[in-house]
Amino acid sequence: MSDDSTLGATRLAYAQFTAKRDGLVDAARPAAIARQHALGKLSARERIALLVDHGSFHEVGGLVEPKRDTFDTESLQAPSDGVLTGYANIDGRPVCLCAFDFTVLGGSNGRIGETKVERMATHALEHGCPMLLLLDGGGHRIQEGLDSRHFAQGSRYFQIAVALSGWVPTVAVIMGPGFAGPSNFAALCDFVVMVRGTSTMGIAGPALVAAATGEITDKDTLGGAAVQADLNGLADIAASDDAEALGYVRDYLAYLPSNAGLLPASAAPREPAPEFEQGLLDVMPDNPRKPYDICDVIRGVVDEDSLFQIKPTFAPNLVTSFARIHGRAVGIVANQPLHLAGTLDAKACEKGAHFVSICDGFGLPLVYLVDLPGFLVGSQAEDTALARRSARLLFELGQATVPRVSIVLRKGYGLGYIAMCGGRSFDADLCVAWPTAEICAMSIEGAVDVAYQKQVRAAADPAAKRAELIGRFREQLGALHAAEHFGIDDVIDPRDTRSVILATLERCAPRKKHRAWPNKPHGISPI
C-alpha cells in the first residue's frame, strides 16, 4: 500500500475511512472477542448475523466515538460508543436493531450511544418497524452519568418506548449482565428473553444492593433466569444459549404484523397431528378431579407444530400461547389442570392480562379454553393483591376488540369463568361448551356448606343430606342445561372444536367497534 503522503485527497479520505471501519469488526479485536467467547457469549456482531436475514444489516452510527469532556474520560476508548445500531430484515421484514457490546466498557451506555438508540426507536415509531434490543451490559456509563451536563436532560427513549407500545412489536433479549438500565429498557418491551447461566435482570446489581442496603447476595440469586423468568415472570422465556434466544425472537415475530396497522401474516395450513385430533374425544378423564394436560387439547385444535408458549415456566396454571389455526395466527388462553387445578392466582392473572393486551394490540383473535374451579382463595392469595390482579385480567379483556372464542371444556366456576371470557360477559363471538362442561357460580360443595348448613345439621343423617343436596345441584350444572336457556351458543363435539373456531374466525371482522364507549382519554388500569 502506498504511503499516505503519495495519495491524492480522495484516495486519502477513502483510506482513512476504510481503516476506521475495518478496525471495528471482530477480526480487528481478537482479544476482546476471545474474552466474550470465554464467557459463553457471542459477540454483538455475531448475534446480529445470527438473528437477521443474511447480509441485510445496515449499520448506523458505527463510526461514532465517546465524548471525552468530563473527569476520567480523556483516554476513553469505546468503538461505536458501545452499541451497534442499524436496520435489517428478519424473514424479509424490516426491523430496527440495537445490540449492546459487552466488549466495550462492559456494554455501558454512553451519551452518544443513547442518542443512537433513540434514533432507532424514532425510526421504528415513524415507519412501523419492530424494535429489537440485544442487551449485554451494565447500564449508564459511570463516567458520564456522574456529570450533570450529560445526565440532567434524562433520556427521551422511555417516552418513545411508550409510544411504540402497541404500535410495533418491541423485543428485548438479555444476553449478559442486565441490571439497572437494561432491565428498564426490557420492562417496557412486549417480549423479553433471557439466557440461562449468563444473563441477569434487576433494578440494581449485587454491589449497589450491598452499598444501599447492606444485603449481601450474588447476581444469579438476585436476578438470574430462575428468578426473573421462572419465579417472577419479568422475562417471558429463558433460553439455553445465545443462538436459542435469538431463535425465539424470530419465532415470536413470525406470529405478529410489523405494526398494528397491518394484519398478522398467514402461513401454510397444517392439520393437527392425528393422534391429538382424534384424542379430543377421550382426553377428558371420567373423574372430574383428575388432571390432564391442556396442551394435548390445544395440539388437537391448532396447526401441527405451531404452538409457541409465552411465559411457559411462569404461572404454569395458565397457558398463554401463540398458535395457528388453518394458517391464521391466534392467541390461546387456557387453564392448565396439571397445576393448581387450573385455578387463577395473581401470577396467572398478570400473565394472562399481558398476553391478552399483546394479542389485541396486534390483531390476533383470542381463543379461550376454560377449565377452572375459580380464583385461588385464602390469606396467601389475599397477600398477593389477587383482587386487583384479577381485575386486570378483566380490564384487558374488556378493552379487547379482536374476535374471541370461548370454549368450556370442564369446569367453568365463578368469576374465574367470566375472566376466561365465559358466556356472554365480554361479548364473545362464539361461546360454546363440550358435553363434559359444568358451569356455576361457585363450587357446589362450598355453596351447600354455606347456604344449607342448617338443613344439613338438622337432618337425621347430615352426611347423606349433604350428599343429596350436592347431587341435586350437580344435575343443574351440565352443558346441555346451560344451552337450554341460551346462556351459551351451543354444545359441540370435542372433535369439531377446530372447525367451529375456524368458521367463527372466517366470518368475523378483524376488529369490532366498542359500543357506546364514552369519549375518554385514558382508561385507568387496576394495576
C-alpha positions in Angstrom: 0.0 0.0 0.0 1.2 3.5 -0.8 2.3 5.9 1.9 -0.4 8.4 2.8 1.7 11.2 1.5 1.6 9.8 -2.0 -2.2 9.6 -2.1 -4.5 12.2 -3.6 -7.1 13.8 -1.4 -9.9 11.5 -2.5 -7.8 8.3 -2.0 -6.5 9.5 1.3 -10.0 10.2 2.6 -11.1 6.7 1.5 -8.1 5.0 3.1 -8.8 6.8 6.4 -12.5 5.7 6.3 -11.6 2.1 5.4 -9.1 1.9 8.3 -11.6 3.3 10.8 -14.4 0.9 9.5 -12.2 -2.2 9.4 -11.0 -1.5 12.9 -14.5 -2.0 14.2 -15.1 -5.6 13.0 -14.5 -8.6 15.3 -11.4 -9.7 13.4 -9.7 -6.5 14.4 -10.3 -7.1 18.1 -9.4 -10.7 18.7 -8.5 -10.5 22.4 -11.8 -8.8 23.3 -13.8 -11.2 21.3 -12.0 -14.2 22.8 -12.9 -12.9 26.3 -16.5 -12.7 25.2 -16.5 -16.2 23.9 -14.8 -17.5 27.1 -17.9 -16.2 28.9 -20.1 -18.4 26.8 -21.4 -15.5 24.8 -21.4 -14.5 21.1 -20.2 -11.0 20.1 -22.6 -8.3 19.3 -21.9 -8.6 15.6 -22.2 -12.4 15.7 -25.6 -12.1 17.4 -26.8 -9.7 14.7 -25.6 -12.0 11.9 -27.4 -15.0 13.5 -30.7 -13.1 14.0 -31.2 -11.2 10.8 -31.5 -12.3 7.2 -28.1 -12.9 5.7 -26.4 -9.7 4.6 -29.3 -7.4 5.5 -27.8 -5.5 8.4 -27.1 -1.8 7.6 -25.2 -0.2 10.4 -25.9 3.3 11.5 -23.5 5.3 13.8 -20.7 2.8 13.7 -18.1 5.4 13.4 -19.0 7.5 16.4 -16.7 7.9 19.4 -17.5 8.6 23.1 -17.5 12.1 24.5 -14.3 12.8 26.4 -15.3 16.1 28.1 -15.6 15.1 31.7 -13.5 13.7 34.5 -11.5 10.5 33.8 -12.6 10.2 30.1 -9.6 11.7 28.4 -8.3 8.3 27.2 -11.7 6.6 27.0 -11.9 4.1 24.1 -15.4 3.0 23.1 -15.8 1.9 19.5 -19.3 2.8 18.3 -19.8 4.1 21.8 -20.6 0.5 22.9 -23.8 -0.2 20.9 -24.3 -1.3 17.4 -27.4 0.2 15.8 -29.0 -0.2 12.4 -31.6 -1.6 10.1 -32.1 -5.2 9.0 -34.6 -7.7 7.7 -36.0 -10.8 9.5 -37.9 -13.2 7.3 -37.9 -10.4 4.7 -39.5 -7.8 7.0 -37.6 -4.6 8.1 -36.6 -4.2 11.8 -34.7 -1.6 13.8 -32.0 -3.2 15.9 -29.7 -2.2 18.8 -27.0 -4.6 20.0 -25.1 -3.5 23.1 -21.4 -4.6 23.0 -20.1 -6.0 26.3 -16.5 -6.0 25.0 -16.7 -2.2 25.0 -16.5 -0.9 28.6 -18.8 -3.7 29.8 -21.6 -2.7 27.4 -22.2 0.6 29.3 -24.4 3.3 27.7 -22.7 6.5 26.7 -24.5 9.7 25.8 -23.9 9.3 22.0 -24.8 5.6 22.2 -28.1 6.6 23.9 -28.7 9.0 21.0 -28.2 6.2 18.5 -30.7 4.0 20.3 -33.2 6.9 20.4 -32.8 7.4 16.7 -33.6 3.7 16.0 -36.6 3.9 18.2 -37.8 7.1 16.5 -37.4 5.4 13.1 -39.4 2.4 14.3 -42.1 4.7 15.5 -42.3 6.7 12.3 -42.1 3.8 9.9 -43.8 1.0 11.8 -40.9 -1.4 12.2 -40.4 -3.8 15.1 -37.8 -2.5 17.6 -35.3 -5.1 18.9 -32.8 -4.7 21.8 -30.0 -7.1 22.3 -28.8 -6.1 25.8 -25.5 -7.1 27.3 -24.1 -4.5 29.7 -24.1 -2.5 32.9 -26.4 0.4 32.2 -25.4 4.0 32.2 -21.7 4.7 31.8 -20.5 5.8 35.2 -18.0 8.4 34.0 -20.7 10.3 32.0 -23.5 9.6 34.5 -21.6 11.4 37.2 -21.6 14.6 35.2 -24.8 16.6 35.3 -24.1 18.1 31.8 -24.7 14.6 30.5 -27.4 13.3 32.8 -29.6 16.4 33.6 -31.6 16.1 30.4 -32.5 12.5 31.2 -33.5 10.2 28.3 -36.1 10.6 25.6 -36.0 6.9 24.9 -38.6 6.0 27.5 -41.1 8.4 26.1 -40.6 7.0 22.7 -40.8 3.4 24.1 -44.3 4.2 25.5 -45.4 5.5 22.1 -44.0 2.3 20.5 -46.1 0.1 22.8 -49.0 -1.5 21.0 -47.8 0.1 17.7 -44.9 -2.2 16.8 -43.6 -5.4 18.4 -40.8 -4.5 20.9 -38.4 -7.2 21.9 -35.5 -7.3 24.5 -33.0 -10.1 24.7 -30.9 -10.0 27.9 -27.7 -11.7 26.9 -25.4 -10.9 29.8 -25.4 -8.5 32.8 -28.7 -6.7 32.7 -29.1 -4.9 36.0 -30.3 -1.2 36.0 -30.6 0.4 32.6 -31.0 -2.8 30.5 -33.8 -4.0 32.8 -35.5 -0.7 32.5 -35.3 -1.0 28.7 -36.6 -4.6 28.8 -39.5 -3.8 31.2 -41.2 -1.6 28.5 -40.9 -4.3 25.8 -43.6 -6.7 24.9 -41.4 -9.8 24.8 -38.3 -10.4 26.9 -35.9 -13.3 26.6 -33.1 -14.3 29.0 -30.2 -16.8 28.6 -29.7 -19.2 31.5 -26.4 -19.0 33.2 -25.2 -15.8 31.6 -28.0 -13.1 31.8 -29.3 -11.2 34.8 -32.1 -8.6 35.3 -33.0 -6.3 38.1 -33.1 -2.7 39.3 -29.6 -2.9 40.8 -26.7 -5.4 40.9 -25.2 -7.0 44.0 -22.6 -4.2 44.5 -25.2 -1.4 44.5 -27.6 -3.5 46.6 -24.8 -4.1 49.2 -23.9 -0.4 49.3 -27.6 0.8 49.6 -29.0 -1.8 51.9 -26.2 -3.9 53.3 -27.7 -7.1 51.8 -25.0 -9.5 50.5 -26.1 -11.6 47.6 -24.9 -12.8 44.2 -26.1 -11.9 40.7 -27.9 -15.2 40.0 -29.8 -15.2 43.3 -30.7 -11.6 42.8 -31.7 -11.7 39.1 -30.8 -14.8 37.2 -33.2 -16.5 34.8 -34.5 -18.9 37.5 -35.7 -15.8 39.4 -36.8 -13.4 36.7 -38.2 -15.8 34.1 -39.5 -18.8 36.2 -40.4 -17.2 39.5 -41.2 -13.5 38.8 -42.2 -13.6 35.1 -40.2 -10.5 34.3 -38.8 -12.3 31.3 -41.1 -14.3 29.0 -38.8 -17.1 28.2 -35.4 -18.4 29.1 -33.0 -19.9 26.5 -30.1 -22.3 27.0 -27.7 -20.2 24.9 -27.5 -17.1 22.6 -28.5 -19.0 19.5 -31.7 -20.4 21.0 -32.6 -17.0 22.4 -32.3 -15.4 19.0 -34.4 -18.2 17.5 -37.1 -17.3 20.0 -37.1 -13.8 18.7 -37.6 -14.9 15.1 -40.4 -17.3 16.3 -42.2 -14.5 18.2 -42.1 -12.0 15.3 -43.4 -14.6 12.9 -46.9 -14.5 14.6 -47.2 -10.7 14.6 -47.5 -8.0 12.0 -44.8 -5.4 11.7 -47.2 -2.9 13.2 -50.7 -2.6 14.5 -51.9 -1.1 11.2 -51.3 -4.4 9.4 -52.8 -7.9 9.7 -50.7 -10.8 11.1 -49.1 -12.8 8.3 -50.6 -16.2 7.5 -48.7 -19.4 7.0 -49.4 -22.6 5.1 -52.1 -24.6 6.9 -51.1 -27.8 8.6 -53.7 -30.2 10.0 -53.2 -31.2 13.7 -51.3 -34.4 14.4 -53.9 -37.2 14.0 -53.2 -38.6 17.5 -54.1 -35.3 19.1 -57.1 -34.5 16.9 -58.7 -37.9 17.4 -57.8 -38.0 21.1 -60.0 -35.0 21.9 -63.0 -37.2 22.5 -61.2 -39.2 25.2 -58.8 -36.6 26.6 -61.2 -35.7 29.5 -60.9 -38.0 32.5 -64.1 -39.6 33.9 -63.1 -38.3 37.3 -63.8 -34.6 37.4 -61.0 -34.1 39.9 -58.4 -35.9 37.8 -56.0 -33.6 35.9 -55.0 -33.8 32.3 -52.6 -31.8 30.1 -54.4 -28.9 28.4 -51.6 -28.8 25.8 -53.0 -32.2 24.5 -56.2 -30.4 23.8 -54.5 -27.4 22.2 -52.4 -29.6 19.9 -55.6 -31.3 18.7 -57.1 -28.0 17.7 -54.2 -25.9 16.2 -51.9 -26.4 13.2 -49.2 -29.0 13.8 -46.0 -27.7 15.5 -47.5 -24.1 15.6 -47.7 -23.9 19.4 -45.4 -21.1 20.8 -45.9 -20.6 24.6 -45.3 -17.3 26.2 -44.0 -17.5 29.8 -44.1 -21.3 29.8 -42.3 -21.6 33.2 -44.1 -18.8 35.0 -47.6 -19.4 36.4 -48.0 -22.8 34.7 -51.6 -23.0 35.8 -52.4 -20.8 32.8 -51.2 -21.5 29.3 -50.7 -18.5 27.1 -49.6 -19.3 23.6 -49.4 -18.2 20.0 -50.6 -20.8 17.5 -52.1 -21.1 14.1 -55.5 -22.4 13.0 -55.5 -23.1 9.3 -52.5 -20.9 8.9 -54.0 -18.0 10.8 -52.2 -16.7 13.9 -54.3 -16.7 17.1 -53.7 -16.3 20.8 -54.6 -19.2 23.1 -55.5 -18.6 26.8 -56.1 -21.9 28.6 -56.4 -23.2 32.1 -53.9 -26.0 32.9 -55.4 -28.6 35.2 -52.0 -30.1 35.9 -51.1 -27.1 38.1 -53.4 -25.8 40.9 -56.3 -27.5 39.0 -56.1 -24.5 36.6 -57.1 -22.1 39.3 -56.2 -18.4 38.6 -53.8 -16.9 41.1 -52.2 -13.5 41.0 -49.3 -14.6 38.8 -51.6 -16.3 36.3 -53.8 -13.1 36.1 -50.8 -10.9 35.4 -49.6 -13.4 32.8 -53.0 -13.6 31.1 -53.6 -9.9 31.2 -50.3 -9.0 29.5 -50.9 -11.7 26.8 -54.4 -10.5 26.0 -53.0 -7.0 25.7 -50.4 -8.2 23.1 -52.9 -10.2 21.1 -55.4 -7.4 21.0 -52.7 -4.8 20.2 -51.6 -6.8 17.1 -54.8 -8.2 15.9 -54.6 -11.9 17.0 -58.0 -13.4 17.7 -58.3 -14.9 21.2 -59.3 -18.5 21.9 -60.2 -19.3 25.5 -60.2 -22.9 26.7 -61.9 -22.9 30.1 -61.5 -25.5 32.9 -61.0 -23.9 36.3 -62.7 -24.1 39.8 -62.3 -20.3 40.1 -59.8 -17.9 41.6 -57.4 -19.0 44.3 -58.7 -18.2 47.8 -57.2 -17.8 51.3 -54.9 -15.4 53.2 -51.9 -16.2 50.9 -53.9 -15.3 47.9 -55.0 -12.0 49.5 -51.4 -11.2 50.3 -50.7 -11.1 46.6 -53.4 -8.5 46.0 -55.3 -11.0 43.9 -58.4 -8.8 43.7 -56.6 -6.2 41.8 -54.6 -8.6 39.6 -57.8 -10.5 38.7 -59.4 -7.2 37.9 -56.5 -6.5 35.4 -57.4 -9.7 33.6 -61.0 -8.5 33.3 -59.8 -5.0 32.3 -57.7 -6.2 29.4 -60.5 -8.5 28.1 -62.9 -5.6 28.4 -60.7 -3.4 26.2 -60.1 -6.1 23.6 -61.6 -5.6 20.1 -60.3 -8.7 18.3 -62.6 -11.7 17.7 -62.8 -14.1 20.6 -64.0 -17.6 21.1 -64.8 -19.2 24.5 -65.0 -23.0 24.9 -65.8 -24.5 28.3 -64.2 -27.9 28.5 -65.0 -29.0 32.0 -65.3 -26.6 35.0 -66.4 -23.0 34.5 -66.8 -21.8 38.0 -67.4 -18.3 39.5 -65.8 -15.0 38.4 -62.9 -17.1 37.0 -65.3 -18.3 34.3 -66.2 -14.7 33.4 -62.5 -13.7 33.5 -61.8 -16.5 31.0 -64.4 -15.0 28.6 -67.1 -17.5 29.6 -70.6 -17.0 28.4 -71.7 -13.6 27.1 -70.0 -11.4 29.7 -67.4 -10.0 27.2 -69.4 -10.4 24.0 -67.5 -13.5 22.8 -68.1 -14.1 19.1 -68.7 -17.7 19.9 -69.3 -19.2 23.4 -69.8 -23.0 23.4 -69.1 -26.0 25.7 -68.0 -29.6 25.4 -70.6 -32.1 26.8 -68.3 -32.5 29.8 -68.7 -28.9 30.9 -70.0 -27.8 34.3 -70.9 -24.1 34.7 -71.9 -22.5 38.0 -71.2 -19.5 40.3 -69.1 -21.4 42.8 -68.1 -24.9 43.9 -71.1 -27.0 44.8 -69.6 -28.4 48.0 -68.8 -24.9 49.3 -72.2 -23.5 48.3 -74.0 -26.3 50.1 -71.9 -25.9 53.2 -72.6 -22.1 53.3 -76.3 -21.9 52.2 -77.7 -25.2 53.6 -75.7 -25.8 56.8 -78.8 -25.6 58.9 -80.7 -28.2 56.9 -77.7 -30.5 56.9 -77.2 -30.2 60.6 -80.9 -30.8 61.3 -81.1 -33.9 59.1 -81.2 -37.3 60.7 -78.1 -38.2 58.6 -76.2 -35.0 57.9 -73.7 -36.6 55.6 -76.4 -38.2 53.5 -78.3 -34.9 53.4 -75.2 -33.1 52.2 -74.6 -35.7 49.5 -78.2 -35.5 48.4 -78.1 -31.7 48.0 -74.7 -31.8 46.2 -76.2 -34.4 43.8 -79.3 -32.4 43.1 -77.4 -29.2 42.3 -74.9 -31.1 40.2 -77.7 -32.1 37.9 -78.2 -28.4 37.0 -74.6 -27.7 36.0 -74.2 -29.5 32.7 -73.6 -28.2 29.3 -77.0 -29.2 27.9 -78.7 -27.4 30.8 -76.6 -24.2 30.1 -77.7 -24.4 26.4 -81.4 -24.8 27.2 -81.7 -21.1 28.3 -79.2 -19.9 25.6 -76.6 -19.0 28.2 -74.1 -20.4 25.6 -74.4 -20.7 21.9 -74.1 -24.5 21.6 -72.7 -27.7 22.9 -70.2 -29.2 20.4 -68.5 -32.5 19.8 -64.9 -32.1 21.0 -63.6 -33.3 17.6 -65.4 -30.3 16.0 -63.5 -27.8 18.1 -61.0 -26.7 15.3 -63.7 -26.4 12.6 -66.0 -24.4 14.9 -63.2 -22.0 15.7 -62.1 -21.7 12.1 -65.7 -21.0 10.9 -66.0 -18.2 13.6 -62.8 -16.5 12.6 -63.6 -16.6 8.9 -66.9 -14.8 9.4 -65.7 -12.2 11.9 -64.2 -8.9 11.1 -60.6 -8.3 12.3 -61.8 -5.8 14.8 -65.1 -4.8 16.4 -66.1 -1.4 17.4 -66.8 -0.7 21.1 -70.4 0.0 21.8 -71.3 3.4 23.2 -67.9 4.0 24.9 -67.7 7.4 26.5 -65.2 9.8 24.9 -62.4 9.5 27.4 -58.6 10.0 27.0 -57.4 7.1 29.2 -58.8 4.0 31.0 -57.3 3.5 34.5 -55.7 0.1 34.8 -56.4 -1.7 38.1 -52.6 -2.1 38.5 
